Amino acid sequence: MSDVRLQALERETNARLEKLKAVAAANAASSSEQHELSASSQLAVARQQELKNTIEIRKRARELAVPTNDNAVKLKLREFGEPIALFGEAAPERRERLRDVMAANLDLDAPFEPARGAETALQRAKRPAMHEAVAAVADGVEEKRKESFFTEGPEELKTARSWIARDSLARAARRLEAERTRVEREASDVAAYENSLSELGRRLKGVANQLSNFADERPISFVAFAPGSQLVATGSWSNLIKLWSVPDCKQISTLKGHTERISGLAWHPLVGGGSLAPTTAHLVSAACDGTAKLWPLEGGKPLGELKGHVGRLSRVAFHPSGRFVVTAGFDTTWRLWDAQTCQELLLQEGHTRALYAVCCHPDGSLVASAGLDAVVRLWDVRTGRAVQTFQGHVKQILGLDCHPHGLTLASGSDDHTVRLWDLRKKKSLYTLPAHSSLISHVRYEPGAGRFLLSTSYDNKVKLWSTRDYALLKTMEGHEGRVMCGDIADDGKHFATAAMDRTWKLWG
């Protein structure tokens, strides 16, 4: 206890002692039967009262609402006329000093109501105002439900969203027209349709390993077919990206630029169509160095860098138009980038843990994200709203892909299951007990989506029918965990990458 407090306590004790003497003298004058207390008795009474007051002060001090912010503590000390900082005093010590000062200034004659539960004296003082606030909220609850939280974005984001809205409407119209044509064709000749499915099942059951390549000295983390199925890109833990020809699997080039292991690859959707110049961005890569890079087919040097995430990146995807890139990172955000200017257009939060998987809807209007919080979220890129949330997995989600027809979404998880989500009914459509270990990647057949590929840490790759969810083929051959898999545009070739440092071509 400080000297200042001791002196104050001594003065207070003397004052109370004088008060007790005055009371005793008055009592003696009013009644001859009462005797004046001795000095020792009066001192004992004073000490007893002092201890009682000290206990009361400490009791109330525990109930005081003391600020936790150091700046607020200093301001409060200044209000009491105390120095805001003492030599060698840290923030916790300063807060306790404020508590002592506030306790010393308490009025012991004021009525005291013990705190109930975790309620403090400050909360009790604010209780009437809180009741009024609750009443106001109850009156305007409907209005508050209509409010939306948003962060103002740049003008480029507004322009991009307007462009995406127009482009997605055109893509949706083409997709629906193609869907109507397909349904009419299948309905007009059911036998031919059933025969085509039977033939597909027989072909997939006969899939075998055609070539196996040692692609690097370290594990292969990602593999992706280019549109047109003439090229394959692989990424490894040695920070390298390699391009291979198909079907002879000869290495064409090596792309160097990242400083950490590759975590994701995505091809421009117009590669192979002849509309892209060789010097424009054909491939985007994500790595654990926190950056994504855009690569041309020629030159071997990155055209641009997408930098903004805090921490490692996981997956990356091109928008169906090719004008934008979506990245997912371990900073719990996914971001939208302009592929031409490398400008960050949107930083989207919403997940509580690291993001691992991201994919775009075929129309380009929606983005799906999932990660270590075991939740799949669907976002409308045109408005920035989270339109759907899918919950059902009990462990982290590492694989995500959207059906080419845009009606379902597939997710693979560490709970050993693949879940299919109906985007129209907003619920789980089916759960596949697919593997005996973590599922690292899922991929629909491009174009038709008649089957689904899943890869797992159980060293296996499996093909599933999306019609009746039957297992069509189990592909075994890797000697390590299978990290990724992809399907060629024509559905006749498959590529897989694993921790055994190989990538394999199946067909």
Secondary structure, DSSP 8 states (H G I E B T S, - for coil): --HHHHHHHHHHHHHHHHHHHHHHHHHHHH-TT-----HHHHHHHHHHHHHHHHHHHHHHHHT-----SHHHHHHHHHHTT--S--TT--HHHHHHHHHHHHHHT--TTS------TT--HHHHHTHHHHHHHHHHHHHTHHHHHT--------HHHHHHHHHHHHHHHHHHHHHHHHHHHHHHHHHH-HHHHHHHHHHHHHHHHT--EEEEEE--SS-EEEEEE-TTSSEEEEEETTS-EEEEETTT--EEEEE---SS-EEEEEE-TTTTTT-S-TTS--EEEEETTSEEEEE-SSSSS-SEEEE--SS-EEEEEE-TTSSEEEEEETTS-EEEEETTT--EEEEE---SS-EEEEEE-TTSSEEEEEETTSEEEEEETTTTEEEEEEE--SS-EEEEEE-TTSSEEEEEETTS-EEEEETTTTEEEEEE---SS-EEEEEE-TTT--EEEEEETTSEEEEEETTT--EEEEEE--SS-EEEEEE-TTSS-EEEEETTSEEEEE-
